[in-house]
Amino acid sequence: MTHVLLFFLSALLNQAVLNGEDIRCIMLSEINFADCNQDLSREYFCSLTLEQQTWLQSLWKAALQDRSTPIRKRREIRTLTATERSTFFSALNNLKNDTTVKPNKFDTLALIHSNRTLCSAHRGSNFLGWHRVYLLLFETAIRQQDDSVTLPYWDSVLDNQNITDPRHTVIFTDQFLGNGDGIVDSGPFKHWLDINNCPLQRKVSRIDHTELPSPDIINMIENDIKVHHVADVIDHLGKAEQALTIEGQHNLPHEWVGGTMDVLNSSARDPTFILHHAFIDYVWEKFRQKQERLGENPEFYPPLGKTSKTDKYNLTSFHTADRTMDCFPWMENKDGYRSNFVGILYEYEESPQCPNCGKSKYLTCNKKLNRCIGSVPKDSVKGHLWAIIIIIGVIVVAIIIVFCLLKKRYSKKDYTRF
């Protein structure tokens, strides 16, 4: 009986470890931007194989030809129907299982966002355009699996509620992206492994990383007429100004989701990444529309890169206008600012607004804040509630059994003394 009990408790412990973090995988080698300047060429760089790069170029050609009437719209994921979400998730899983390009097409795309490519894709002017091109390639690859799908976005501002714990967002439940508390073992991407055989994992809203994008700062970027130069919204200054930039706000959900998303080298391996970056692209597009209203040229590319004297790096040369765009050799950095993407290949549906909040049952209009905030319907938590009750019940039974066995054991010892 004791052996059975120990086996049972061991199984419970092992399950707890499985649901926790895989430390080996979380401690992946992260990019050190100081290394960008350490005897490395500042010319075009891409860590993909020739086969992968050839596929990427064919994907770009397909992206330019993938036009529809009316133009397809990227929408906030909570405004999709259950069928539309399911279709999108299936297309992503099909992309993950498509091995016609090794190791598979999803991981090939995720690999782009790693290594020295990050030197030119972050902390400077190219951050905005590079990620726009990257997202379009991702979306095209998904649409090749199912052309009824358009990439949705996750407006994480809707989960910065200011009134309740943002961990209650429906985004990290089974109906959406799966659990956010350790190794992902529920939802559409459960048991996903990357090219290093590392499991997809998250650590949503850790105590030391509880920030999500600020409604006020995002509103400033999108609407404040005093903020209308690209230099105002890219990360090329010090830490004090970083929070006011698009990239500075973009950093917050990466840290908030945690796990795979928290490491630049691995972040694109979590499907959360493309939903998050689609929202960042949406914010930039709102900024560009404001520029046009104010008579600014949204195609103007300022060659600015961040410099850090304390960390000893200077990324300016990676963000020059005429530098070949890393992993996308058919383009130069400045080409990411062209106006022939949004409005021609795809459009954005406005983020849900009060009073109807996109008619989504996962959003509600908060009159005090005068904006939509995320909510979790009762039917979304019912399954989790029963699971928690069952787990608690099992633990209570195990403790009672252990207590009874120990009591019986010590009672026998006391009896043999007399």
Summary of the structure (lengths in Angstrom):
residues: 418
radius of gyration: 24.2
end to end distance: 26.9
largest distance: 98.4
contacts: 1288
relative contact order: 0.16
helix: 51%
strand: 8%
